[in-house]
């Protein structure tokens, strides 16, 4: 079991890439379908792949691995501290390995999977605010074949988020990282309660001003939290309590409202409006506009002329 020690999230590297993982994903027999390398995320790393049978040993890494089995059942053998176990893991089953723990593994059959690496600094941050005691006393156990629908849904969402370029939102990645950290901690005994507060009127004004100024640029959870002087985890909790929604969906709504304003009040091409509102391209704006508002930007603009 890993003992989590306190530390500063300021030491998180600028980007989390495959070179910082155990090395399973760099095996030549595996077929990587999608990964988060190109997004430059700092709080998590995620990869979706087709794994072929293999057996190997891996040195410890600092961050925490959760593998979601997308099909099966598949027999997996694991060795920790010289103790060997064998488990038939069903679809939706979890194989997890805390940071700081070396292990050996043997996959006996082909497998479609999602690998989710959670940055240790994010786990420490969430632990510091969600536990009454010292985060140094928290120990994460490895999981071997557990079925946890909450963890599965979070890892699945991360896997879907790397499907195309416009899905690679830093804010969404930060949200998923903290959601997984919260769930892993919730599975442990003696968890303290979050002391969630609310955003003051001054903080709400600063947040609105920050978003209005930076709407055309990528905005992460840590950026929004810094604008109001809170840690990302406490900000996320306060924000949801205040608004009833997540920062990700709030930001999306703000961008769509701004797009609607520009569609009504300017003659800018839709492609330029998309970029001005923080969408990666016109198709991204069109997809989100249609999903949230039930119409496309072009159709919306046409209705204003009648």
C-alpha positions in Angstrom: 0.0 0.0 0.0 1.2 3.5 -0.8 1.5 6.1 1.9 0.6 9.5 0.5 2.8 12.3 1.8 2.0 16.0 1.6 3.5 18.1 -1.0 3.0 21.1 -3.2 1.0 20.9 -6.5 3.3 23.7 -7.7 5.8 21.0 -8.6 3.6 19.3 -11.1 5.4 19.1 -14.4 4.0 21.2 -17.2 2.7 18.1 -19.2 2.0 14.5 -18.4 3.1 12.3 -21.2 3.7 8.6 -21.9 7.3 8.8 -20.9 6.1 9.3 -17.3 4.1 6.0 -17.3 5.2 2.5 -16.3 6.0 1.5 -19.9 3.1 -0.8 -20.6 1.8 1.6 -23.2 5.1 1.7 -25.1 5.2 -2.1 -25.7 5.5 -2.8 -29.4 2.7 -5.5 -29.4 0.1 -3.0 -28.2 -2.0 -0.9 -30.5 -2.6 2.6 -29.2 -5.9 4.0 -30.5 -5.9 7.4 -28.8 -3.9 9.1 -26.1 -3.8 12.5 -24.3 -0.2 13.2 -25.3 -1.1 15.9 -27.7 -3.2 17.9 -25.2 -0.5 18.8 -22.8 -2.6 17.9 -19.8 -0.9 18.2 -16.4 -3.3 16.5 -14.0 -3.8 13.1 -15.7 -2.7 10.9 -18.6 -5.1 8.7 -20.5 -4.7 6.2 -23.3 -7.2 3.9 -25.0 -5.7 0.8 -26.7 -5.8 -2.9 -27.8 -3.4 -4.9 -25.6 -2.0 -8.2 -26.7 -0.8 -10.8 -24.3 2.4 -10.0 -22.5 4.3 -10.6 -19.2 6.8 -8.1 -17.6 7.9 -6.4 -14.5 7.7 -2.6 -13.9 9.5 -0.2 -11.6 7.5 2.2 -9.5 6.4 5.6 -10.8 5.1 8.4 -8.6 1.6 8.6 -10.1 -1.4 6.3 -9.8 -2.6 3.9 -12.5 -6.1 2.8 -13.0 -6.8 0.3 -15.9 -10.4 -0.2 -17.0 -11.1 -3.5 -18.8 -13.5 -2.7 -21.7 -14.0 -6.3 -22.7 -13.3 -9.8 -21.4 -13.4 -11.7 -19.1 -9.6 -11.8 -19.2 -7.3 -13.7 -16.8 -4.6 -11.5 -15.4 -1.7 -12.6 -13.1 -0.1 -10.1 -10.7 2.9 -10.2 -8.4 3.4 -7.7 -5.5 6.2 -8.1 -3.0 6.8 -11.6 -4.1 3.1 -12.7 -3.7 1.4 -13.9 -6.9 -2.3 -13.7 -7.5 -4.5 -14.6 -10.5 -7.9 -13.0 -11.2 -10.4 -13.3 -14.1 -11.4 -9.7 -14.6 -14.8 -9.0 -16.2 -15.7 -6.2 -18.6 -15.9 -3.0 -16.4 -13.4 -4.5 -13.9 -10.5 -2.4 -12.5 -6.8 -3.1 -12.2 -5.1 -0.3 -10.3 -1.6 0.3 -9.0 -0.8 3.1 -6.6 2.3 5.3 -7.2 5.5 4.2 -5.6 4.8 0.5 -6.0 6.7 -1.9 -8.3 4.8 -4.8 -9.7 4.8 -7.7 -12.3 1.9 -8.5 -14.5 0.9 -11.1 -17.1 -2.0 -10.6 -19.4 -3.1 -13.9 -20.8 -5.6 -12.8 -23.5 -6.1 -9.8 -25.8 -7.8 -6.8 -24.2 -9.3 -3.5 -25.0 -8.6 -1.1 -22.2 -8.3 2.5 -21.0 -5.3 3.4 -18.8 -5.8 6.5 -16.6 -2.8 7.9 -14.7 -3.7 10.3 -11.9 -1.0 12.8 -10.9 0.0 12.2 -7.3 0.0 15.9 -6.6 -3.7 16.0 -7.5 -4.5 13.2 -5.1 -2.6 14.9 -2.3 -4.4 18.2 -2.9 -7.8 16.5 -2.8 -6.8 14.5 0.3 -5.7 17.6 2.1 -9.1 19.1 1.7 -11.3 16.1 2.0 -9.8 14.4 5.1 -9.9 15.6 8.7 -6.5 14.1 9.4 -3.0 14.3 8.0 -2.9 13.3 4.3 0.4 11.5 5.1 -1.7 8.9 6.9 -3.7 8.0 3.7 -2.8 4.7 2.1 -4.2 3.6 -1.3 -4.4 -0.1 -1.9 -4.0 -1.7 -5.3 -7.2 -3.0 -6.9 -7.4 -6.4 -8.7 -10.6 -7.1 -10.5 -12.9 -4.7 -8.5 -16.0 -3.5 -10.2 -16.8 0.1 -9.3 -19.3 1.8 -11.6 -18.2 5.3 -10.5 -14.6 4.7 -11.3 -15.6 3.0 -14.5 -17.7 6.0 -15.6 -14.9 8.5 -14.8 -12.3 6.5 -16.7 -14.7 5.9 -19.6 -15.3 9.7 -19.8 -11.6 10.3 -19.9 -11.3 7.7 -22.7 -14.0 9.4 -24.7 -12.5 12.8 -24.1 -9.4 12.0 -26.3 -11.5 10.9 -29.3 -10.9 14.1 -31.2 -9.0 17.4 -30.8 -11.9 19.5 -29.7 -12.7 17.2 -26.8 -9.3 17.7 -25.2 -10.4 20.4 -22.8 -7.9 21.1 -20.0 -10.8 22.0 -17.7 -12.6 18.7 -18.3 -9.3 16.8 -17.7 -8.8 18.6 -14.4 -12.4 17.9 -13.4 -12.0 14.2 -14.2 -8.7 13.9 -12.3 -10.2 15.4 -9.2 -13.3 13.3 -9.6 -11.2 10.1 -9.7 -9.1 11.3 -6.7 -12.3 11.9 -4.7 -13.7 8.4 -5.6 -10.4 6.6 -4.7 -10.4 8.4 -1.3 -14.1 7.7 -0.8 -13.3 4.0 -0.9 -11.0 4.3 2.1 -12.2 4.2 5.7 -12.3 7.2 8.0 -12.8 9.8 5.4 -13.4 13.3 6.6 -16.0 15.6 5.2 -15.3 18.4 2.7 -15.8 21.8 4.2 -17.4 23.3 1.1 -18.2 27.0 1.3 -19.5 29.4 -1.2 -18.0 32.0 -3.5 -18.2 35.5 -2.2 -19.7 38.2 -4.4 -16.2 39.6 -4.9 -14.9 36.2 -6.0 -17.9 35.8 -8.4 -17.1 39.2 -10.0 -13.4 38.3 -10.3 -14.3 35.0 -11.9 -16.8 36.6 -14.4 -14.1 39.2 -15.3 -11.5 36.6 -15.8 -13.6 34.4 -18.0 -14.7 37.4 -20.1 -11.1 38.5 -20.6 -9.8 35.0 -21.5 -12.8 33.4 -23.2 -10.9 33.0 -26.5 -8.1 31.1 -24.8 -7.8 27.7 -23.1 -9.0 27.9 -19.5 -8.2 25.2 -17.0 -9.6 24.5 -13.5 -6.5 25.8 -11.9 -6.7 29.1 -13.9 -10.3 29.7 -12.6 -9.4 28.8 -9.1 -6.4 31.1 -9.1 -8.6 33.9 -10.3 -10.6 33.7 -7.0 -7.7 32.7 -4.7 -8.7 29.1 -4.0 -7.2 25.7 -4.6 -8.7 23.9 -7.6 -10.4 21.3 -5.4 -12.0 23.8 -3.0 -13.0 26.0 -5.9 -14.7 23.1 -7.7 -16.7 22.2 -4.6 -17.6 25.8 -3.8 -18.5 26.4 -7.4 -20.8 23.4 -7.7 -22.5 24.3 -4.4 -23.0 27.9 -5.6 -24.2 27.2 -9.2 -25.4 23.6 -9.3 -23.1 22.8 -12.2 -19.5 22.1 -12.9 -16.9 24.7 -14.0 -16.6 22.9 -17.3 -20.3 23.2 -18.2 -20.4 26.8 -16.9 -17.6 27.8 -19.1 -19.2 26.0 -22.1 -22.4 27.9 -21.5 -20.5 31.2 -21.3 -18.8 30.5 -24.6 -22.1 29.6 -26.3 -23.8 32.8 -24.9 -20.9 34.9 -26.3 -21.2 33.1 -29.6 -24.9 33.9 -29.7 -24.2 37.5 -29.0 -21.7 37.7 -31.9 -24.1 35.8 -34.2 -26.8 38.4 -33.4 -24.7 41.6 -33.3 -21.9 41.1 -35.9 -21.3 40.0 -39.4 -18.2 37.9 -38.5 -17.9 34.6 -40.2 -18.9 31.7 -38.0 -15.4 30.3 -38.2 -14.0 33.5 -36.6 -16.8 33.5 -34.0 -15.8 30.0 -33.0 -12.2 31.0 -32.4 -13.2 34.2 -30.6 -15.3 32.1 -28.2 -12.6 29.6 -27.4 -13.7 26.7 -29.7 -11.0 24.9 -31.6 -12.8 25.4 -35.0 -16.2 26.0 -36.6 -17.2 22.3 -36.4 -16.5 22.3 -32.7 -18.8 25.3 -32.2 -21.5 23.8 -34.4 -21.5 20.5 -32.5 -21.7 22.2 -29.1 -24.3 24.7 -30.3 -26.5 21.9 -31.7 -26.1 19.7 -28.6 -26.9 22.5 -26.1 -29.3 24.7 -28.0 -30.9 22.3 -30.5 -29.9 24.3 -33.6 -26.7 25.2 -35.5 -25.0 28.7 -35.5 -25.9 29.1 -39.2 -29.6 28.2 -38.7 -29.7 30.5 -35.6 -28.3 33.4 -37.6 -30.8 32.8 -40.4 -33.8 33.0 -38.0 -32.7 36.5 -37.0 -33.1 37.7 -40.5 -36.8 36.8 -40.6 
